[in-house]
């Protein structure tokens, strides 16, 4: 049970990191789009 919890938290951390990266990428795309228009 404890190991499963650890695995879950690890995957959650990975997901959160991925979300952060995705947000940064989205912001970059939005800026590019705005400057293009």
Backbone torsions as a table, in degrees:
resi	resn	phi	psi	omega
1	UNK	NA	-45.6	-178.8
2	UNK	-63.6	-42.2	-179.6
3	UNK	-64.1	-39.3	179.5
4	UNK	-62.4	-40.6	-179.5
5	UNK	-63.9	-41.9	179.6
6	UNK	-61.4	-44.5	179.9
7	UNK	-59.9	-43.5	-178.1
8	UNK	-61.2	-48.8	-178.4
9	UNK	-61.5	-36.7	-180.0
10	UNK	-64.0	-46.1	-179.8
11	UNK	-65.4	-35.0	179.4
12	UNK	-65.7	-41.7	178.8
13	UNK	-62.0	-41.9	179.6
14	UNK	-60.8	-44.4	-178.8
15	UNK	-63.5	-41.5	-179.2
16	UNK	-64.5	-41.8	-180.0
17	UNK	-63.1	-41.8	179.9
18	UNK	-62.1	-39.6	-179.9
19	UNK	-63.1	-43.2	-179.8
20	UNK	-60.1	-47.0	-179.6
21	UNK	-61.6	-43.0	-178.9
22	UNK	-62.4	-40.4	-179.8
23	UNK	-63.0	-43.3	-179.9
24	UNK	-62.2	-43.6	180.0
25	UNK	-62.8	-42.3	-179.9
26	UNK	-61.8	-42.6	-179.9
27	UNK	-61.9	-41.7	179.3
28	UNK	-61.3	-45.1	-179.3
29	UNK	-62.4	-42.3	-179.1
30	UNK	-62.3	-43.6	-180.0
31	UNK	-62.1	-43.1	179.6
32	UNK	-61.4	-44.6	-178.5
33	UNK	-62.9	-43.0	-178.1
34	UNK	-64.1	-44.8	-178.4
35	UNK	-67.2	-30.4	-179.3
36	UNK	-70.6	-39.0	-176.5
37	UNK	-72.2	NA	NA
